[in-house]
């Protein structure tokens, strides 16, 4: 494993895990009033493009880390739709 791969895996791990605390909080409290749905959609779009780029470049660290990020942010978006109805 090269130095560049280690840096890439570390960067992917940190950026992919960045939204996990927010998701955990939303799942525990079922409160989404403070979430920005536009930010979540932009994040999903951006990391989705990173996944596509990773596929084109055949770079597994990019594909895996950003796929995880798409998953976390998609669940957060689903929670926003589900829980905002309960808040009203």
C-alpha positions as CSV (number, residue, x, y, z in Angstrom):
1,X,0.0,0.0,0.0
2,X,1.4,3.3,-1.0
3,X,1.5,6.5,1.0
4,X,-1.0,8.1,-1.4
5,X,-3.4,5.2,-0.8
6,X,-3.1,5.6,3.0
7,X,-3.9,9.3,2.7
8,X,-6.8,8.6,0.4
9,X,-8.3,6.0,2.7
10,X,-7.9,8.3,5.7
11,X,-9.5,11.2,3.9
12,X,-12.3,9.1,2.7
13,X,-12.9,7.7,6.2
14,X,-13.1,11.1,7.9
15,X,-15.3,12.7,5.2
16,X,-17.6,9.7,5.0
17,X,-18.1,9.7,8.8
18,X,-18.6,13.4,9.1
19,X,-22.4,13.2,8.9
20,X,-22.8,10.1,11.2
21,X,-23.1,12.2,14.4
22,X,-25.9,14.2,12.8
23,X,-27.7,11.0,11.6
24,X,-27.4,9.4,15.0
25,X,-28.8,12.6,16.7
26,X,-31.8,12.7,14.2
27,X,-32.5,9.0,14.8
28,X,-32.5,9.4,18.6
29,X,-34.5,12.7,18.8
30,X,-36.6,12.4,15.6
31,X,-36.1,16.2,15.2
32,X,-35.2,17.5,11.8
33,X,-36.2,21.2,12.1
34,X,-32.6,22.3,12.2
35,X,-31.5,20.3,9.1
36,X,-31.0,22.1,5.8
37,X,-32.5,19.8,3.1
38,X,-30.7,21.8,0.4
39,X,-27.4,21.1,2.0
40,X,-28.2,17.4,2.2
41,X,-29.3,17.3,-1.4
42,X,-26.1,19.1,-2.5
43,X,-24.0,16.7,-0.5
44,X,-25.7,13.6,-2.0
45,X,-25.2,15.1,-5.5
46,X,-21.5,15.9,-4.8
47,X,-20.6,12.5,-3.3
48,X,-22.6,10.7,-6.0
49,X,-20.5,12.4,-8.6
50,X,-17.4,11.4,-6.6
51,X,-18.6,7.8,-6.8
52,X,-19.0,8.1,-10.6
53,X,-15.5,9.6,-10.8
54,X,-14.1,6.8,-8.7
55,X,-15.8,4.2,-11.1
56,X,-14.3,6.0,-14.1
57,X,-10.8,6.0,-12.5
58,X,-11.2,2.5,-11.0
59,X,-10.3,3.9,-7.6
60,X,-11.8,1.7,-4.9
61,X,-11.1,4.0,-2.0
62,X,-13.0,6.8,-3.7
63,X,-15.9,4.5,-4.7
64,X,-16.3,2.9,-1.2
65,X,-15.9,6.0,1.0
66,X,-18.3,8.1,-1.2
67,X,-20.8,5.3,-1.5
68,X,-21.0,5.2,2.3
69,X,-21.4,8.9,2.4
70,X,-24.3,8.7,-0.2
71,X,-25.9,6.1,2.0
72,X,-25.6,8.1,5.2
73,X,-26.9,11.3,3.6
74,X,-29.7,9.5,1.8
75,X,-30.9,8.1,5.2
76,X,-30.7,11.6,6.6
77,X,-32.8,12.9,3.8
78,X,-35.4,10.1,4.3
79,X,-35.5,11.0,8.0
80,X,-36.1,14.7,7.0
81,X,-39.1,13.7,5.0
82,X,-40.4,11.2,7.6
83,X,-39.9,13.2,10.8
84,X,-40.8,16.7,9.6
85,X,-44.4,15.5,9.2
86,X,-44.4,14.4,12.9
87,X,-43.1,17.9,13.9
88,X,-45.9,19.7,12.2
